[in-house]
Amino acid sequence: MQLTIDTQTDTYEQAIAAVQAAYGLKPVAVTSGWADAPALALRPEPADLSGEDLWEGWTDQLLFQTIASLTSGARAVLRHLVGLGGRGSYDEVREHFVGHPETPIPQGKIGGVVTSFPAVRRRVGPDNKTRVFEVDDRIRVYRIEPALLEGLKRAFDLADARPDLLRQEPVSA
């Protein structure tokens, strides 16, 4: 990429905005009065998500914070359940991850993987006791509150766009 700034006609703010746009950063300077201003490719941020209540105090921002705080295995399980429409049997989820190419979870370990949900919930979420993810041991089903599915999809879209914001697992040697 080549960037040309004319120091005779461009203002300092226009030059800074052009550099920020070239690197995909949010512009500090307003470029609306600049006729040749480059198109701004904004980098999505968690603050760009809605803070409106979806259900019981949960917002898109809190859902993203939850996703970002989960272990990679728990995040993969939650994403899979969102893809299933918010409900999946224990066996169905376990079988999906046993030979999974990106996030394999051994057969007897799925319960341990999802234990990060309560730990994250204690730190992230509304002040009430509601959960994004529930386990019904009686009928062996994982369930997501239906009112939160669309918000979780938006949160996963941001997670896909900004993996740098997600909890990273330690690198094994």
N, C-alpha and C positions, 0 to 999 in steps of 0.2 A: 504494500500500500504506500502511496506517495501522498503527502499532505503539503499543500502550499499555503503559506500565510503571507499576505501582502502587508508589510508593516506600515506602508503609506496609507492604506485605506481601511484595513481591518482593525478593530479595537482589540485591546488586551482581552476583554471578556469573550469576544468572538473567537479569538485564537485559542483560548483555554477551552471553550465549548467544543471547538473543532477537534482538539486533541482528545478530550474526554469522549466524544462521540466515536472517534476512530478506535478507541480502546474499549468501547462498549460500556462506559461508565455513565452514571446519571450526571447530567450537566448541572454545574453550579450556576453558570451564567445563563440568562435567558437569550435565546437566539431568534426569537420571533421577528425582530425588526431587521434581521440580516437576510437579505434577498437570496444569497447563495448558501445559506446554512445547510450543512449536511443533514441527511436524515439521521435521527438519533435512534440507535439500537439500544434500548434501555435494558439493563440487567434486572430481572425480577428480584424482589426482596420480600421477606416475610411481611413487612409492613404494607406491602401492596395487597395482601389478602384482607378480606373483610373482618371487621371486628364486631359485626352484628351477631346477635344470639341466634344460633341454629336450633338449639335444643338444650334446656337445662344449663345455660351458661356457656356451652361450647360454641366457639367461634372458629372460623377458618384459620385464624392465627394460632389459636390454642391447639387445633388439630395438627398444624404443621410443626409446632414446637414438640408435640408428642411424637410425631413421626421422626423428627430430627434427633430425639433423645433415645429412641429405641435401639437395641442391638440390631445388627444387619439381619439376623435370622428372624427376630420378632417383627421387624419392618417388612420382611418378605412374606411372613405369614399374614400380616394385616393386609398387605397389598393383594394377596391371593384371595382373601375373604372378600375384599371390596370387589374384586373381579367376579366372585361367585354371587354377588348381590347381597352380601352381608351375612350369609349364613352357610356353614359347612360342617359336616360331621367330623368328628375327631379322626376317624379312619380315612376319610376322604382327604383331609389336610395332610395327615401323616404320610399317606401313600404318594401324594404329590411331591413331597420334599425328600423322600428317601433317596431317590436317584436324581434329584434336581441338578442340572449342570452348573448353576451359579451359586446356589445356596443349599447344598445337601445337608439334611438334618437326619442323623441316624434314627432308626425306627423307634427306639425307646426314649428319645431325647426331646420330642416335640413339647412335652409338658414343661421341661426345664427352660426351653427357649422362650416360651411365652410368659415366664415368670418376670421378665423385665417390664411387662405391662403395669403390674401394681406398683413396682418401684418408681417408674416414670410418673404414674398417676399421682403419687404422693407429692411430687414436685411441680407437675404441670397440670393445668386444668382448672375448672371453676372451683369455687370454695365448697360446693356441695359434694356429695359422695358418688355422683354419677360416673359411669365408665364408658369409654368408647367401645371396649372389647369385653365381652362376657363369655364365661365358660359355664355351660349347664352340664354338670357332671352326671346328673340323673339320666339325661338322654344322650349324653356325649356329643354335645353340639357347641361349636363356637358361634357367637352371634355379635353383630354390630348393630347398634341402634339405627333403624332405617332413616331417621331424620338426619343422620350424620354422613350418609354415604356420599352425597354430592360434595360436601365439604372435604371429605377425605380424598375424593378424586382431584379436587383443586389443589389440596396440599401435596399429593403425590406428583401432580404436574409441576409444581414449584420444586419439589425434591429432584425431579428428573432434570430440570433446567439448572438447578444449583446444588449438585451433589457435594460441593465444598461446605455446605451448611449442615450436613448430616454428621452424626456421631460416626467416627471412624474406628474400626477395630484395630487392635494392636497388630503389627506386622509380625508374623512368626518367622523365626530364622531357620 
